[in-house]
């Protein structure tokens, strides 16, 4: 025990002062621990939300990069291969060559 606890102050023992001081310090320490624990819990939640957002955006970036690569390949193919133009015209737009006949067969 500390020395000042045994000292009398005007005839009154300082033991009560020691007990109050210890209780006050413990209370402040507990409140500080609870405060920082709550703050770190909020920080962890915020970190998890940011990480989830990052993962979503990262997957979106990857899909856009893949789409960009496919478009670049199609652009190269369009600039070099004229038969690809013909194929797109027939499949996408229903175009036909000169003197070509198209037969439309109705589906049942």
Protein Blocks (a to p, Z undefined) as FASTA:
>chain_A
ZZklmpceehiafklmmmmmmmmmmmmmmmmmmmmmmmmmmmmmmmmmmmmmmmmmmmmm
mmmmmmmmmmmmmmmmmmmmmklmmmmmmmmnopacehiacdddddZZ
